[in-house]
Amino acid sequence: MIEVGFGDMESNREHQQAVVAELQVDRATVLLGELQETWDFPMEMLPSRVEIGTFLTVTMVHGRPVEVQVNHEREAESRSGLDTRLARLARYEQLTGHEVRIG
């Protein structure tokens, strides 16, 4: 993670929720904020091991991103939601005897 300095601007910091939409060799396309604006970030600015679908928190100062972190809370919620759905499918298969195929 790289933090870009803008002096002491703590009062101007804003935290935006984001998700990684696309990864390329040198940059990542991120959907930022409630409106899911498309932003391109250099890979050096992102935490290591991000994947498509990784939830992020982007710290903005005066409309510029200065810090990017994985949103571990949203990541855990996402995983638990998927686990719940898979468990329901397994239970359905067990009760009905029918295999559920996805895709």
C-alpha positions in Angstrom: 0.0 0.0 0.0 1.3 3.5 -0.9 0.0 6.5 0.8 0.2 9.8 -1.0 0.8 12.8 1.2 -1.2 16.1 1.0 -0.1 17.6 4.3 -2.2 17.6 7.4 -5.7 17.2 5.9 -7.3 14.9 8.4 -10.5 16.9 8.3 -10.8 16.5 4.5 -10.6 12.7 4.6 -13.5 10.8 3.2 -13.8 7.0 3.2 -15.4 5.4 0.1 -16.4 1.8 -0.4 -15.2 0.2 -3.6 -14.9 -3.2 -5.3 -12.3 -4.4 -7.8 -13.9 -4.9 -11.2 -11.0 -5.7 -13.5 -7.3 -6.4 -13.1 -4.5 -5.8 -15.6 -0.8 -6.1 -15.4 -0.2 -2.5 -14.3 -3.6 -1.2 -13.1 -6.9 -2.2 -11.6 -10.4 -0.9 -12.5 -12.3 -0.2 -9.3 -16.0 0.7 -8.9 -16.0 3.5 -6.3 -18.7 4.8 -4.0 -22.5 4.5 -4.1 -22.6 5.4 -7.7 -19.9 2.9 -8.6 -17.8 5.3 -10.5 -15.1 3.7 -12.6 -11.6 4.6 -11.4 -8.3 3.2 -12.6 -5.7 2.6 -9.9 -2.0 1.7 -10.3 -1.4 -1.8 -8.9 1.3 -0.3 -6.6 -1.5 1.6 -4.8 -3.5 -1.5 -4.0 -2.9 -4.0 -1.2 -1.2 -7.2 -2.3 -3.3 -10.2 -3.4 -6.4 -8.3 -4.5 -8.7 -10.2 -6.9 -11.7 -9.3 -9.0 -14.5 -8.8 -6.5 -12.3 -7.8 -3.6 -14.0 -5.2 -1.4 -11.9 -2.1 -0.6 -12.0 1.1 1.4 -10.5 4.0 -0.4 -9.5 7.1 1.6 -10.0 10.3 -0.4 -8.6 13.7 0.3 -10.0 16.6 -1.8 -11.4 14.0 -4.3 -8.1 12.2 -4.7 -7.4 8.7 -3.5 -4.6 8.6 -1.0 -4.9 5.2 0.6 -6.5 1.9 -0.3 -7.2 -1.0 2.1 -9.1 -4.3 1.9 -12.4 -3.9 3.6 -12.1 -7.1 5.7 -15.6 -6.6 7.2 -17.3 -6.7 3.8 -15.1 -9.5 2.7 -16.2 -11.6 5.7 -19.9 -10.8 5.0 -19.5 -11.8 1.4 -17.9 -15.1 2.2 -20.5 -15.9 4.9 -23.3 -15.2 2.5 -21.8 -17.5 -0.1 -21.3 -20.2 2.5 -24.9 -19.9 3.5 -26.2 -20.2 0.0 -24.0 -23.3 -0.7 -25.2 -24.9 2.5 -28.8 -24.4 1.4 -28.1 -26.0 -1.9 -26.4 -29.0 -0.3 -29.4 -29.4 2.0 -31.8 -29.1 -0.9 -29.9 -31.8 -2.7 -29.9 -34.0 0.3 -33.7 -33.6 0.9 -34.7 -34.0 -2.7 -32.1 -36.4 -4.0 -31.6 -34.1 -7.0 -28.2 -32.7 -7.9 -28.2 -28.9 -8.4 -26.0 -27.8 -11.3 -25.0 -24.2 -11.5 -23.8 -22.7 -14.8 
